[in-house]
Amino acid sequence: MPSIGSLKLPKHGYDAVIFDCDGTLVDSMSAHFEAWCEALAIHGAGGILKEDVFFAMGGRPTRDIVVEINDEYNLRLDPEAVAFAKREAFLKRIHTVTLIDEIADFANSLRGKVPMAVASGGSRMVVEKTLRVVGISDWFDEVVTADDVTDGKPAPEIFLKAARLLGVDAARCLALDDAPAGILAAQRAGMQVIAVPSPLASTPC
C-alpha cells in the first residue's frame, strides 16, 4: 500500500463519516486478489484475472464480478460457487490483514464525536470478521454490506442506506473509498468523497 500520509482529511464540514472496508480501512487487497486467483483456479479459470483489472473492479459484489468475467472471457462460471470458493480462500488469509494507519487514525480520532459507518461491497460475515481481526469492530455505529442492499456499488444504495441508518442526510456525509465503483457510488449518493489511493499492478494470477 502506498503512503497516503499526504491525503487531506477534513476535520469539519460533515455530520457523519462512512468508510469502505477493504483497501480503505484495512490493507486486505493482496489477500483478496490471492483468494480470487485460488477460486478461479479451482473452477478451471486460473490465470485470467490481472491485478490491475482486479483493482478496477474492487468494491463490487463478488457475484457481479463473476458475471462480468463470464461475459469478458466467454465462460460459464457459477457465480454462487465461485463466490463461495473466493470467500473460503480469503478467510484462510484473513489474519494477514492489517489496518491502513492513516485512515484508521482518522476514524479513531472521530470516535464519539460524529456517527460513523462502514459501507462495504463484501458479504456481512467477511466484513465483520475482518473488522474484528484488526480490532476496530466496535468503532462504528452501523455496518452495511452487499448482503443488505439490492444493488451493490457503483449504485448509491449502500451509502444511502448507511446514511439513513446513521440518521444523517446523505449530503452531510463524508465518504471514503478506494475503488472506482465505491467512489462513484458515494458521488451518486450526493456525499462529499475522499478517494483513497490504491496500488496498481498488472500481475496476472
C-alpha positions, 0 to 999 in steps of 0.5 A: 500500500502506498503512503497516503500520509499526504491525503487531506482529511477534513476535520469539519464540514460533515455530520457523519463519516462512512468508510469502505472496508477493504483497501480503505480501512484495512490493507486486505487487497493482496489477500483478496486478489490471492483468494480470487486467483485460488477460486478461479483456479479451482473452477478451471479459470486460473490465470485470467484475472490481472491485478490491475483489472482486479483493482478496477473492479474492487468494491463490487459484489463478488457475484457481479464480478463473476458475471462480468468475467463470464461475459469478458472471457466467454465462460460459464462460471457459477457465480454462487460457487465461485463466490463461495470458493473466493470467500473460503480462500480469503478467510484462510488469509484473513489474519494477514490483514492489517489496518491502513494507519492513516485512515484508521487514525482518522476514524479513531480520532472521530470516535464519539464525536460524529456517527460513523459507518462502514459501507462495504461491497463484501458479504456481512460475515467477511466484513465483520470478521475482518473488522474484528481481526484488526480490532476496530469492530466496535468503532462504528455505529452501523455496518452495511454490506452487499448482503443488505442492499439490492444493488451493490456499488457503483449504485448509491444504495449502500451509502444511502442506506448507511446514511439513513441508518446513521440518521444523517442526510446523505449530503452531510456525509463524508465518504471514503473509498478506494475503488472506482465503483465505491467512489462513484457510488458515494458521488451518486449518493450526493456525499462529499468523497475522499478517494483513497489511493490504491496500488496498481499492478498488472500481475496476472494470477 
